[in-house]
């Protein structure tokens, strides 16, 4: 094996996401050959002794990669641990998966939203998919209050100023009107914090319900429709689609 930055090794081996690995290094919890590791330092995992919190990371101990698609319910937080004691996405998994070392959600769905969420212990894939330059599409079904006008929809499609920065163009399609609500299909290629909710509120049509149906071409609906709270393994073709898309969008640092 060749040398690589320590945070990349830890993420590839399912110890932590790359950003989390950087935090471990900065707080002095990682050692290489007995010395406290420095951010940006490289190592060769088969010959150098790498420890996290005193635990030796070995080639033999590298966990099998896990790639899951979850249909997240409302009221569940997209984290591994919640200090407020709210249920987390990991609690929806059976014990044998919940205990897989390093498994974590890829990105987030807020507490009030439901739908498609990826979970994995492949920290390198997580880093690539959440990198700002990666533009994998995400598709949502969104009920908003009121009957939204064409001019408001055009503004949403072209970009809305949020905190001094315009959103990227979005695909927004009206599906139906019902009881003074409008059902929209929204496709985004960026993921700012609570973006759909903030845009809809700014346009005067707050979100009543938000459900993510697809991540790229990976869907929780259709012929493989998933019940809320359920999960499944990603199919090989789905995983390959994510991996190839991530590689073509960003340059991978060592």
C-alpha positions in Angstrom: 0.0 0.0 0.0 1.1 3.6 -0.6 1.2 6.4 2.0 -1.8 8.6 2.5 -2.9 11.3 4.8 -4.0 9.9 8.2 -7.5 11.4 8.0 -8.0 9.6 4.7 -6.8 6.3 6.1 -9.1 6.6 9.1 -12.1 7.4 6.8 -11.3 4.7 4.3 -11.1 2.1 7.1 -14.5 3.1 8.6 -13.1 4.6 11.8 -14.7 8.0 11.2 -15.7 10.3 8.5 -12.8 12.4 7.1 -14.0 15.6 8.9 -14.4 13.6 12.1 -10.9 12.1 11.6 -9.5 15.6 11.3 -11.1 16.5 14.6 -9.6 13.4 16.2 -6.2 14.4 15.0 -6.5 18.0 16.1 -7.5 17.0 19.6 -4.4 14.7 19.9 -6.4 11.4 20.0 -4.4 9.9 17.1 -0.8 8.6 17.3 1.5 7.3 14.6 4.5 5.2 15.8 4.0 6.4 19.3 3.9 10.2 18.4 0.9 12.4 18.4 -0.2 12.8 14.8 -0.4 16.1 13.0 -3.0 17.2 10.6 -1.8 16.6 7.0 0.7 13.9 8.2 1.0 10.8 6.0 1.4 7.2 6.9 1.6 3.7 5.4 -1.1 1.7 7.1 0.6 -1.7 6.7 3.9 -0.6 8.2 3.2 2.3 10.5 1.6 1.9 13.9 -1.6 4.0 13.9 -3.6 4.3 17.1 -6.9 6.1 17.9 -7.6 6.6 21.6 -4.9 4.0 22.3 -6.5 1.4 20.1 -4.3 0.0 17.4 -5.7 0.1 13.9 -4.8 -3.0 11.9 -5.2 -4.3 8.4 -6.9 -7.4 9.8 -9.3 -5.2 11.9 -10.6 -3.2 9.0 -14.4 -3.5 9.0 -16.4 -4.7 6.1 -18.0 -1.7 4.2 -21.7 -1.2 4.8 -23.9 0.7 2.4 -27.6 1.2 3.4 -30.6 3.2 2.2 -33.0 4.2 5.0 -36.5 5.7 4.7 -36.2 8.1 7.7 -39.4 8.9 9.7 -40.3 12.3 11.0 -39.1 12.9 14.5 -35.8 11.0 14.1 -32.5 12.9 14.1 -29.9 12.2 11.4 -27.0 11.7 13.8 -25.3 8.8 15.6 -25.9 10.3 19.1 -28.3 13.0 20.3 -27.4 14.7 23.6 -31.1 15.6 24.0 -32.1 12.0 24.0 -34.1 12.1 20.8 -34.2 8.9 18.7 -31.5 8.6 16.1 -31.3 6.9 12.7 -28.9 4.3 14.1 -31.7 3.2 16.5 -33.8 2.1 13.5 -31.2 -0.5 12.5 -31.0 -4.0 13.9 -28.2 -4.6 16.5 -25.8 -6.3 14.2 -25.8 -3.2 11.9 -26.0 -0.7 14.7 -22.8 -2.0 16.1 -20.8 -1.8 12.9 -17.8 0.3 13.6 -18.0 3.8 12.1 -21.5 3.6 10.5 -23.0 7.0 10.1 -25.5 9.0 8.0 -24.3 10.7 4.8 -25.6 14.2 5.1 -28.8 15.0 6.9 -32.5 15.3 6.8 -33.9 17.6 9.4 -36.1 16.4 12.3 -39.4 17.3 10.7 -38.5 15.7 7.3 -38.7 12.1 6.1 -37.4 10.0 3.3 -34.2 8.7 1.7 -31.0 8.8 3.7 -27.7 6.9 3.1 -25.8 5.3 5.9 -22.3 3.8 5.6 -19.0 3.2 7.4 -17.1 4.2 4.3 -15.8 7.6 5.4 -14.1 8.3 2.1 -17.3 7.9 0.2 -19.1 10.2 2.7 -16.4 12.8 2.2 -16.8 12.7 -1.5 -20.6 12.8 -1.5 -20.7 15.7 0.9 -18.0 17.7 -0.7 -19.3 21.2 -1.9 -18.2 20.4 -5.5 -20.2 17.2 -5.6 -23.5 17.8 -7.2 -25.5 14.6 -6.8 -29.2 15.5 -7.3 -31.8 14.9 -4.5 -35.5 14.7 -5.2 -38.2 15.8 -2.8 -42.0 15.8 -2.6 -43.0 19.0 -0.8 -46.4 20.2 0.4 -46.4 24.0 0.8 -49.2 26.1 2.2 -51.3 28.1 -0.3 -51.4 28.0 -4.1 -48.0 29.2 -5.2 -47.9 31.5 -8.2 -45.9 31.0 -11.4 -43.7 34.0 -10.7 -42.8 32.5 -7.3 -42.0 29.2 -8.9 -39.8 30.9 -11.5 -37.9 32.7 -8.8 -37.3 29.4 -7.0 -36.2 27.8 -10.3 -33.7 30.6 -11.1 -32.3 31.0 -7.6 -33.2 32.7 -4.4 -31.0 35.0 -2.2 -30.3 33.2 1.1 -28.0 35.0 3.5 -26.4 37.0 0.7 -25.8 34.0 -1.6 -28.1 32.8 -4.4 -29.2 29.2 -4.5 -28.4 27.1 -7.6 -31.1 26.7 -10.2 -33.6 24.1 -9.1 -36.2 21.9 -10.9 -39.6 22.7 -9.4 -42.7 21.1 -10.7 -46.3 21.6 -9.5 -48.0 18.2 -9.1 -51.4 19.2 -7.7 -53.4 21.6 -5.5 -55.5 20.3 -2.5 -57.2 22.0 0.4 -55.3 25.3 0.0 -52.0 23.4 -0.3 -49.7 22.8 -3.3 -47.7 19.6 -3.9 -44.4 20.2 -5.6 -41.6 18.0 -6.8 -38.3 19.8 -6.1 -34.9 18.5 -7.4 -31.8 20.1 -5.9 -28.1 19.8 -6.6 -27.0 21.5 -3.5 -27.8 21.0 0.2 -27.7 24.1 2.3 -29.1 23.8 5.8 -33.0 23.5 5.7 -32.8 25.0 2.2 -36.2 24.0 0.9 -38.0 25.2 4.0 -36.2 28.5 4.0 -36.8 29.2 0.3 -40.5 28.3 0.6 -41.0 30.5 3.7 -39.2 33.4 1.9 -41.7 33.0 -1.0 -44.6 33.1 1.4 -45.5 29.4 1.2 -44.2 27.6 4.3 -43.6 23.9 4.0 -46.3 21.7 5.5 -44.6 18.3 4.7 -41.2 17.4 3.2 -40.3 13.9 2.0 -37.1 13.0 0.1 -37.7 10.3 -2.5 -34.4 10.0 -4.4 -30.7 10.5 -4.0 -29.3 10.5 -7.5 -31.0 7.5 -9.2 -31.5 5.7 -5.8 -35.1 5.7 -4.9 -37.2 4.6 -1.9 -40.3 4.4 -4.2 -41.4 2.6 -7.3 -41.1 -1.1 -7.7 -38.8 -1.3 -4.6 -41.0 0.9 -2.4 -39.8 1.0 1.2 -42.0 1.4 4.3 -41.2 4.4 6.5 -38.5 3.4 9.0 -37.2 0.5 6.9 -33.8 0.1 5.3 -32.1 -2.0 2.7 -28.6 -2.7 1.3 -27.6 -0.6 -1.7 -27.5 -2.7 -4.9 -24.1 -2.9 -6.6 -25.2 -0.8 -9.5 -26.5 1.9 -7.1 -23.2 1.9 -5.2 -21.2 2.1 -8.4 -23.3 5.0 -9.6 -22.5 6.9 -6.4 -18.8 6.1 -6.5 -18.3 7.0 -10.1 -20.3 10.2 -9.7 -18.2 11.3 -6.7 -14.9 10.6 -8.5 -15.8 12.6 -11.6 -17.0 15.6 -9.6 -14.0 16.2 -7.3 -10.2 15.6 -7.3 -9.4 13.3 -4.5 -6.6 14.5 -2.1 -4.1 12.0 -0.8 
